[in-house]
Amino acid sequence: MQPSETASKINPRPFFLLVATLLLFQLLGSYFAGQILRFDSFMGLWVLLRLVLPFGLVLLLGIPLSKLYFGKPRFDKQSLWIVSLAGLALAGLFVYLNWFGEDYLAYYRHGQSLEQLQAMGRFQSFMIFTASTLVGWEILHRSFLLGGIQYSLHRFMQVPERSAMFIAIMTVAVFEAMFHIKKPIYESIPMVFASLLLSWLTIKTRSVWPALTIHLGIEVIFGYAAFVGV
């Protein structure tokens, strides 16, 4: 095959269009979700920008849904070890937040006591908020973005599969770091490592659901410690 023939098959447009558009959706969802299509604690705009429109985008780009990790997880020894370690990490997070994380939690309590937060139903509101954002966040990043980048790089740009996987994992980590950059350092730095781990787990199990479940566990533990307490 001549070099010109190989070059003619390389099409970078799907990759750059995917990344740029999903970044735009994420930015709009982060900065305007509380102002548009909000129903009490449920933010409807996030459903549109992180589920509906990305779904349409990948169809337009010709990315098969089978490449986006929506299927049933398939575990091997390595992935089961990671899930077990994640369980231990969640237990450690629970202990830290409830007995040693007062300084960190104060950032989210805004000077209010636990009694005030309980009376306001802050934990219930937080979980409704989480339900309206977490699913969209995980699916946008570890399905549409992670799987979409892998497929676009390998299919349209002839990038080897392992290299495409590495680029996709790092791109998702950058995305998530961007949207946590203003958070306390106790959250922003561990989040980068968590992003790498959850993306790897998604690829290893061929499913977004284990990562989403672990992320949900983190949010439940955090919300309970911040707004209810032991």
HELIX and SHEET records of a PDB file:
HELIX    1   1 PRO A    3  LYS A    9  1                                   7    
HELIX    2   2 ARG A   13  PHE A   32  1                                  20    
HELIX    3   3 GLY A   44  VAL A   47  1                                   4    
HELIX    4   4 LEU A   48  VAL A   52  3                                   5    
HELIX    5   5 LEU A   53  LEU A   61  1                                   9    
HELIX    6   6 LEU A   65  LYS A   67  5                                   3    
HELIX    7   7 LYS A   77  TRP A   99  1                                  23    
HELIX    8   8 GLU A  102  ARG A  109  1                                   8    
HELIX    9   9 LEU A  114  ALA A  119  1                                   6    
HELIX   10  10 ARG A  122  ILE A  139  1                                  18    
HELIX   11  11 LEU A  140  LEU A  145  3                                   6    
HELIX   12  12 LEU A  146  MET A  157  1                                  12    
HELIX   13  13 GLU A  161  MET A  178  1                                  18    
HELIX   14  14 ILE A  185  THR A  205  1                                  21    
HELIX   15  15 TRP A  209  PHE A  227  1                                  19    
SHEET    1   A 2 ARG A  38  PHE A  39  0                                        
SHEET    2   A 2 PHE A  42  MET A  43 -1                                        
END                                                                             
